Amino acid sequence: MTPLRRRFVDHLHLSNLSERTVQAYVACVASFARHHRKSPEDLGIDDVRAFLLHLRRVRKLGPASQKMHLAALRHLYTHVLGRPEATAGIPHPKVPPRRPDLPTAQELRRLFDAARLPWHRAAFVTLYGTGLRVSELVALQPHDIDSAAGLVHVRRGKGSRTRWVMLSHWLLRELREYWRLTRPPGPWLFPSARPEHHASPRALQAALTLAARRAHIHRKITPHVLRHAFATG
């Protein structure tokens, strides 16, 4: 790893960005350097503009990808190289809002009933009933469920921020039934096969895919889709 990349990664970690975002931003800057065959230290605003136009006109990347590349370069030039002028005045591409293909209420009921394991059903209904991100969901611990106050304490939110979300009576009943059936060992509400670790987002996605197939739901079902179903339900 070059000294510049190390400084960039350190800055991104100190900015409390997720590991996934760190990897994406590093890849964006690496693509920028490969395109010009120079270190970003030797490039400036004209090179940044030329690269972003290349992404749009030649590589045909969508607005979301263009925006991510620009964000990565702004982090690099503003906070690591101390040259904010290298990205100054470049507008963020407008990203049109995407309308996810949401399941119907009947499909949601079939999905929950098709869960193969108790923790699968409890995780599905918690995603739908709280709108949590999947990374927030798997990091829940039993004491994060405050039944008296009707709240869920989210300790590992985006940017490492904490917050509270509402806990409905329906979801509380579901979680109590899950607890009665399994009483999960270890510190996590949704543990993996090794109780000292929480379930992985990949395992949850696999469980969702299987349940959707068993429920004869033909649209794509992901944790993100359940979050949107919560927001529009």
N, C-alpha and C positions, 0 to 999 in steps of 0.2 A: 504494500500500500504506500503510495506516494505521500510525502508530508502534507501536500495540499488536500488530498482526499481525507487524510486523518483529521486535519483541522475542520474540514467540512462535516464529517461524520460526528465529531465531538460537538460541534455547534448544533447540529440537528438533535442530538441526544439531549443536550442542555435545554433545547427548546421544547422538550417533552413531547416530541413527535413519536408516533407509533413506529415500531420496527419496520412495518410494512411501508410506511411513508418514507422512512429513511432510505430503505433500499430503492424505492421508486425514484427519489430525488437524486441519489447517487447515480443511478442508471441514466437519468436525463442529462446530468452534467457530463457523464462519460460519452454519451451520444453526441453532445455538443462539441466536445474535444476531438472526437473521431472525425466528425464532419469537417472541421477546419484543419485537422492534423496538427493542432497546436495546443499548448496548455492554455486553459482559460486565463491564466495570468497575463498571457501575451495577446489577448483578444479584448475587444471593446464593444460599444453599442452598435456599430455598424455590423459587426459579426453576429451579435445577438439577433438583430433584426433579420439578417440574411438567413440565419438558421431557422427562425420561427416561420419565415416565409417558405422555406424549403419544406418544413413539416406540413404546412398547409397546402402548398401547390404541387409538390412532388410526391411526398409520402402520403398525402391525402388523410392526415390524421384529423380526427374530430376536434371540436372546440374544447372538450374536457381534457384531452391529451395535450393540446397546445397550452392550455391554462396550467397544467401540471408542470410542463417544461419551463414555462416562464416563472412560475413560483419557485422552482428549484434554482434557477439562475439568479433570481432576486435574493434568495437566501445566500447564495455563494458570494455575489458581488457586494451586497450591502453589508453583510455581517461577518464575512470571512476575509474578503479581500479589501474591504473598506472603500469600495468604489461604487456607490449607489448610482452614479451617473450612467453606468454601463447598462442599466435597465430602466432608467428614468424616462417617463413619457410613453412607454410602450403599453398600450391598453390591454386589459385582460380580455381574452375572447369571451363572447357571450355564450354561455352554455344553456341551451333550451332545457326547461324542466322535463324530465322523463316521467311518463305516466306508467307505472308498473301494472302488469296484468294481474289484478288482485283476485283472490279466490272469493267465492260467494259465501254467505253465512252457512249454507248447507254443506259446501265443500269443506269449510273449516271444521264443522262438526264431524264430518267423515274422517278428516285428517287426524283430529285428536283421538277419535275412537280407533284408528288404525295404528296408533303407536305400538310398537312391539314390546317395549319395556316401560315400567312406571316412570322412570326418570325421563324417558323420551316425551311422554305425554305432559309431564310437569314442565319440562323445558319449553315445549311448544306453546302451551297455554300461558307461560310466563312471558315469552317473547311477545305473544299477541296481546296479553293483558297489561303490559307495561311499556311496550315500545323500546325495550332495551336493545342496545347493540349486542351482537353475539359475544363479543369479548367481555362485555359487562355482565352478561348473563352467566357465563361459565365461571366467573370470578366471585359469584355470590356465595356468602356463607350463611348458615342458618340464623345467626344473630342479626343479619341484615334485614330480616323480615320482622318488622315491628307491627304485630297484629293489633296491639292496643291502640296505636296511633293511626293504623291503616296506611302505613308507608313502607316503602322498600328503600333501603339505604344503598346507593350505588357508590362504592368506594373507588372504583377504578374506571371512571368515566373518561371521555375524550380529553386529552391533554392532562391526564392524571388528576382531573378535578372530581370532586365528590358532589353528589346531589341526592335529593329525595324524589321518588315518584309515588303516585297514588297506588294503593293496594285495594282492589275491589273486593267485595264480599265473595263474589264468585271465584276469583283467583285464590283467595285465602282458603276457601273450602277445598279447592283442587290441591293446594300445597299441603294442607293438613292430611288429606287422603294419601298423598304421596309419602308424607312423613310416617303415617301409620303403617303403610305397606313396606317401606324400605328402611326407615331410620338410617340414613346414609352415614357410614363411619367417616372419621377424619374431619378436617375443617371445612370441607366444601359442601355446598348444597347439592351440586351435581358432580360427584367425583368420577374419576376414570376407574379403570380396572384396578389401578394402584391408588388406594384411597388418599395417599399423601398428595396426589396430583388431581387437579380438576379436569373435567371432560374437555376435550379439544373442540374448537369450532369445526374442524373437519369431521369429527365423529358425529356432531350434531347435524351437519349438513347431510351426511350419509343417512342418518336416521330419518331426516325429513324426506329425502328422496325416496327411501323405501316405503315410508308411510303414505306418501302421495301416490305411489304406484299401487299399493294395496287398496287405497281408497278410490282408485280409478279416476284420479285427478290428472288431466292431461297438460295443464298449464305448469310452468316451472315454479316450484315452491322453494324459497330460500329464507333464511333468517331475515334478510332485508325486506322481503315481500311481507312477512308477518309484521314487521315494524310498520310498514306502510298501511297494512290492514288495520292495525291499532289506531293509527292517526286518522283514518277515514271511517272507522267503525262507529 
